[in-house]
Amino acid sequence: MNIECVKEKLLYAIGKAERITGKNISLPVLGCVLLEAKNSTLTVKATNLDLGIEIKLPVKIIKEGSIAVSGVILHNFISNITTDKNIILESVSGNLKVSTKHSNSIIKSLPIDDFPNIPKISSDKPFTFNAPGLIKGFKSVMYSASASTIRPVLSSILVTSEEDNVIFVATDSFRLAEKRINAKKHKEFSQILIPFKNATEIIRVLEDIKEDVEVRLNENQISFTYKDLYITSRVIDGAFPDYKQIIPKETKTEVTLLKQDFISSLRISNIFADKFSQVVFQILPREKQFKITTKNMDIGENTNSLDAVINGNELTISFNYKYIVDCFQSIDSDSVTLSFSDTSKPMVIRGVNDKSFLYLVMPMNK
C-alpha cells in the first residue's frame, strides 16, 4: 500500500474509528484500525465486536493494499502533526511508514487476516432518522441504564415507536427515563435494545451530523449510515420490562417549583447526606412549604425550604439524591413538576408544559 492523503480528513476518520477499537488479549488485532486502499478511496475500519465502523475518504493511491495498525498510536501521531497538510502512508517490510515533509515513523502492523468482518445489514426497508433527534433521545435517558451487565436488558436503551414518535427508555429498576422524539418518517418497529455503552459511541460518531441518517436493522444488528460513514451496533435479544405498568395512574400530591432552585437545594442537602445519599421531602400544602432534609450523624443536618405551588395531600417521603439529580440535563423547562401518589410509589418528574420527557424515581425504604 502506498497512498497520499489530506491530514485533516485522515485525522477525522482515524479519530472516529480509534475510539471503537478494543483491548482483547486473545485477539490483539481489535486494538487496530484496518486501512484499505482501493479505487482512489481509503476505507478506515475498526471494531470491538460490539460495534463496527467504516469511514471512506478520497486519497491519491500509488499502490493499493491493506494494513492493520494500532489505532491509538496512529491517531496520537497524526494529531500531533502541526506543520504538514499532507501525509503519505506506505507499507514497508510489512509495517506502516507514515511520512510528512518534516518527519516519518514506522508503526508495527498485525496480520489483517485476523481482523473480523464488520456486519453489513441487508434490509429492503431502511428508514431515516434525524441525527440530532437520535442523539437527544439517547442522551435524555442513557444515564438511567444499569451499569451492570448481569441483566443485559437493563444495561440497554429501549428504542420503540408509537404513531409519530420514536420513544427512548432506560431503567436500572431504581429510576426510569422516557423521552419521546417526534419523527414522522420513521418505520414502525416493536423494540430495539441497544447497549448503553454502544449508544455512547454512536453519539460521539454522529454528533457533528445535523441531517438525517439512514437506519437499517435486523434481529442482531442496527446500523446508521451518513454519506461515507457507517456504524453498526449489536442489539440485545430480550424483552424490556413493561415499564408503563409502574407509572402511577393517579396523583395525590403535586409540587411545582423552579428547576434551578430545586437543583441548588439538592446540592446543598447532599453535603449533609448519609452514606445512602438519602434526602427526605416533606410536603406541607397548608403551610405552602416544600422542605428537603438531610442528616448525617458524623457531619450534621440541613433543611431547605423552597417556594412552590403545592396541590393535594401532606406527604413525607425519602429518595436517593443521586437518582434525582441526573434527570435535570434532560429537562429544558425552567420549572418542574413533582407528582406523588403514595409513599410506596415512584415520584414522577416532568418539565412544566413538556410532555416529551418523563422520569420516575423509586422511594427509599425507611
Stockholm file with secondary structure:
# STOCKHOLM 1.0

chainA/1-366         MNIECVKEKLLYAIGKAERITGKNISLPVLGCVLLEAKNSTLTVKATNLDLGIEIKLPVKIIKEGSIAVSGVILHNFISNITTDKNIILESVSGNLKVSTKHSNSIIKSLPIDDFPNIPKISSDKPFTFNAPGLIKGFKSVMYSASASTIRPVLSSILVTSEEDNVIFVATDSFRLAEKRINAKKHKEFSQILIPFKNATEIIRVLEDIKEDVEVRLNENQISFTYKDLYITSRVIDGAFPDYKQIIPKETKTEVTLLKQDFISSLRISNIFADKFSQVVFQILPREKQFKITTKNMDIGENTNSLDAVINGNELTISFNYKYIVDCFQSIDSDSVTLSFSDTSKPMVIRGVNDKSFLYLVMPMNK
#=GR chainA/1-366 SS CEEEEEHHHHHHHHHHHHTTCCCCSSCGGGGEEEEEEETTEEEEEEECSSEEEEEEEECEEEECEEEEEEHHHHHHHHHTCCSCSEEEEEEETTEEEEECSSCEEEECEECGGGSCCCCCCCCSCCEEEEHHHHHHHHHHHGGGSCSCCSSTTTTEEEEEEETTEEEEEEECSSEEEEEEEECTTCCCCSCEEEEHHHHHHHHHHHTTCCSEEEEEECSSEEEEEETTEEEEEECCCSCCCCGGGGSCSCCSEEEEEEHHHHHHHHHHHHHTCCTTCEEEEEEETTTTEEEEEEEETTTEEEEEEECCEEEECCEEEEEEHHHHHGGGGGCCSSEEEEEESCTTSCEEEEETTCCSEEEEECCCCC
#=GC SS_cons         CEEEEEHHHHHHHHHHHHTTCCCCSSCGGGGEEEEEEETTEEEEEEECSSEEEEEEEECEEEECEEEEEEHHHHHHHHHTCCSCSEEEEEEETTEEEEECSSCEEEECEECGGGSCCCCCCCCSCCEEEEHHHHHHHHHHHGGGSCSCCSSTTTTEEEEEEETTEEEEEEECSSEEEEEEEECTTCCCCSCEEEEHHHHHHHHHHHTTCCSEEEEEECSSEEEEEETTEEEEEECCCSCCCCGGGGSCSCCSEEEEEEHHHHHHHHHHHHHTCCTTCEEEEEEETTTTEEEEEEEETTTEEEEEEECCEEEECCEEEEEEHHHHHGGGGGCCSSEEEEEESCTTSCEEEEETTCCSEEEEECCCCC
//
